[in-house]
Amino acid sequence: MTRILVLSTWPALYPMAGGGGTPIEGDMFAAFLAAGHEVDLVLPPS
């Protein structure tokens, strides 16, 4: 198992109004978890 630390300057990772956000972040995290990795996500307060 590998631990992956994700740091973000954004208070959320879901798609934002106006077409912003990251549409593939759900796929990325799902792939990491399916491969047996442990993912830690650090977000600033919203």
C-alpha positions as CSV (number, residue, x, y, z in Angstrom):
1,M,0.0,0.0,0.0
2,T,1.2,3.5,-0.8
3,R,-0.1,6.6,0.9
4,I,-0.8,9.5,-1.5
5,L,-1.1,13.0,0.0
6,V,-3.1,15.5,-2.1
7,L,-2.9,19.2,-1.2
8,S,-5.3,21.6,-2.7
9,T,-5.7,25.4,-2.7
10,W,-9.4,24.9,-3.5
11,P,-11.9,24.4,-0.7
12,A,-13.7,21.7,-2.7
13,L,-12.8,19.4,-5.7
14,Y,-16.3,18.9,-7.2
15,P,-17.1,20.8,-10.4
16,M,-17.9,24.5,-9.9
17,A,-20.4,26.7,-11.6
18,G,-19.4,28.2,-14.9
19,G,-17.5,25.0,-16.0
20,G,-14.7,25.3,-13.4
21,G,-13.5,22.5,-11.2
22,T,-11.8,19.2,-12.1
23,P,-14.2,16.7,-13.9
24,I,-11.8,13.8,-13.6
25,E,-11.0,14.0,-9.9
26,G,-13.5,11.4,-9.0
27,D,-12.0,9.0,-11.6
28,M,-8.5,9.7,-10.3
29,F,-9.4,9.0,-6.7
30,A,-11.4,5.9,-7.6
31,A,-8.4,4.6,-9.6
32,F,-6.0,5.2,-6.7
33,L,-8.3,3.5,-4.2
34,A,-9.0,0.5,-6.6
35,A,-5.2,0.0,-6.9
36,G,-5.0,-0.3,-3.1
37,H,-3.5,3.1,-2.3
38,E,-4.6,5.1,0.7
39,V,-5.4,8.8,-0.2
40,D,-5.2,11.7,2.2
41,L,-6.8,14.9,1.0
42,V,-6.0,18.3,2.6
43,L,-8.3,21.2,1.7
44,P,-8.4,24.7,3.1
45,P,-11.5,25.8,5.2
46,S,-14.4,26.8,3.0
